[in-house]
Amino acid sequence: MTRTIVASATREIIIGFDQPFCVIGERINPTGRKKLAAEMIAGDFSTVEKDVLAQVAAGATMLDVNAGVTAVNPNETEPPLLVKTLEIVQGLTDVPLSIDSSVTAAIEAGLRVAKGRPLVNSVTGEVEKLEAILPLIKKYNVPVVAISNDETGISEDPDVRFAVAKRIVEHAADYGIPAHDIVVDPLVMPIGAMGSAGKQVFQLLRRLREELKVNTTCGLSNISFGLPHRHGINAAFIPMVITAGMTSAIMNPCRPQEMEAVRGANVLTGADPNCHDWIMTYRDHTPGAVAAAAPSGGDTAGGRRRGGREGRRRAAV
């Protein structure tokens, strides 16, 4: 059984088909959040600190940490800011982290200060990116998110995206990196723009699980981009992708409806034995009480996150 191990200094978790769904908190990301970006540039990390604590309290398994505040000289500006952000986050929580950047220098700087065994987010199928990132993955012995696009861009054909993922896994093997340390992002398309997006990702997830035997992740809220009442679509999507084989997602854990879907899916797939986590979470639940704790800002970060990251995909390595 494929198992991807991530860890902080004191806590280890396993991403796997027989494990509870891994919720990777998305909120520490200034993409699409102008106020947060301005604060981070000014050295104000108060919102970062609030988002760390809120996400952990809401049930995040891991936290994604991104410091891409500007496209101007990212090779110079992003590494020290990412290091500072990682140090602050590690001082507040012991959940494992995902180091999120398209700048190779920032990823390497982050790996030098990150404790335990973080997840690197990410590498694509572009040869230049593979040759820049995979040596770091091997050197630091960490897992990596592999995004299923290459020099040709993002294909709407799921067979093409599968072929890109397979090529990344094979390329990683040339560096001595095992498939269990590759977490594939099959690229979820917005269902409002592509009516077959749901069926496509379900088909692709089954192939990734059965043929490549890799763990998977995605930017969860991409599926609902542009639609009203996005949380309802996201919450319906969660148990469906889990059943198809997805083992983690980058999402906002402070949305109660979506976390209920995650926990319910864990119960129904047997990943929450004896319904323990469900009972401990909801036995004293008062409807509406949890929602008040969710941070403000609506869908801004989640809805635009992937778009922002795609925009930085071809940043200098």
FENHU-V989608 format. One line per field, one symbol per residue. psi: psi as a letter, one per 20 degrees, with the letter a starting at -180 (. if undefined). Layout:
psi->???
This chain:
psi->pppopqqahippqpprhjrqpooopihmoipjnhgggggghijokhhggghghggghijphrppopkmiqiolhhghgghhggggghgghihqjqqqpooqjoghggggghhipqcnrppnaqajpggggihghhhgggilqrqpoplqbhiboqiohhghghggghgghhhhhjkoqhijoopoinpqphhhohjgghghgggggghghghlqrrrrngihhjpiqqlhhggghhhghghghiipirqoroijoghhhhgghghgghijinpjkghgghhjhkpopihhhhipqricjggghighgghhhjhkqp.
